Amino acid sequence: MAIQSFHPPKRVLMGPGPSDVSERVLQALARPTIGHLDPLFVAMMDEVKQLLQYALQTKNPMTLPISAPGSAGMEACFVNLVEPGDKVIVCQNGVFGGRMKENVERAGGIAVMIEDAWGTAVDPNKVAEAFKKNPDAKIFAFVHAETSTGALSDARTLAQIAKQHNALVIMDCVTSVGGTPVLLDEWQIDAAYSGTQKCLSAPPGLSPVSFSQRALDVIKTRKHKVQSWFLDMNLIMGYWGTGKRAYHHTAPINNLYGLHESLVMLQNESLEKAWQRHRDHHLALRAGIEAMGLQFIVKEQDRLPQLNAVTIPDGVDEAAVRTQLLNDHNLEIGAGLGALAGKIWRIGLMGTSSSMWHVEYCLNALDKVLGKAGAKIKTGVAVDSAKAAFGKLAKAS
């Protein structure tokens, strides 16, 4: 039997990513492909850089999308800044701090780990203590918004501690950009990486990165070649820099159309309104979740609005619930990872998926599926509670 064309169903994506892609972005992806050195495409590349500078709140000229997903953005930051023997203080309060450690060690660096419980923010006191014990640390790395737990750390305070010790700062902002404040210049972040499939509501496959001038100076004076040819920023800037472009790789042209469109949408909405939208819908979801009798694992002051880690009721088969949500309601939510596997669901309210329609749809589906599963929850109250909470927010604004 011949394989036929693939036609995916229309899912409602409310997991840890990807999030729903807006119709505007989907239409942009379908525009005619032109060459990666076409003057019109090069002009669009410059606009993408400017739009990313706005999204990241930076004036760094070296701000661009790596032609690969967020994991490649992470690797780009580490392989360009870490040389063999360099000491790097790494914070781990979830899965992705562990991946930072892997990157440090694969680049020949020495990782000094700061461990915090999963579901909590990075403790600044532990960071200060780590620098006291390791004054020769060259780099400090942390995850701003930990996707595996829904915890948001105080980037300003953490970066300030590192700067007091003259260390470079690498920040993972994959889940935070577009959903909660990210202020690279104000916080003095030297290298940051993100992803397109979360609050930017574009397809996965690109990783925005940004490097400060201090970081670029370190890259230019390296003693060893950058471990990765493809991710060597010295080479990539020949293509993404100003003036005549030098061929480095064939960029994912249509994917960049989609990112451009999503960033235009963010610019038109404004960052401040996007941040508020994510916050408001989180509060509405919280009202519905708590009315059902479920709980969040992250303390309110450390909670990431766009990624909600919710406890699983006793006696419920969490995987079976997710399967039923997908099969019966076309709704995707995420499972727990690592230490939280089997203990939580991760409900995303990111980008286009951050709307009251999504909040109500998710709560209604959870109510039905958990009710059928015999979970000890209060049924029939979640949606009304969410609507009431959102109504209060609307009146207050």
Buried (B, 14 or more C-beta within 10 A) or exposed (E): EEEEEEEEEEBBBBBBBBBBBBEBBBEBBEEEEBEBBEEEBBEBBEEBBEBBBBBBBBEBBBBBBBBBBBBBBBBBBBBBBBBEEBBBBBBBBBBBBBBBBBBBBBBBBBBBBBEBEBBBBBBBEBBBEBBEEBEEBBBBBBBBBBBBBBBBBBBEBBBBBBBEBEBBBBBBBBBBBBBBBBBBBEBBBBBBBBBBBBBBBBBBBBBBBBBBEBBBEBBEEBEEEBBBEBBBBEBBBBBBBEEEBEEBEEBBBBBBBBBBBBBBBBBEBEBEEBBBBBBBBBBBBBBBBBBBBBEBBBEEEBBBBBBBBBBBBEEBEBEEBBEBBBEEBBBBBBBBBEEBEEBBBBBBBBBBBBBBEBBBBBBBBBBBBBBEBEBEBBBEBBBBBBBEBBEEBEEEE
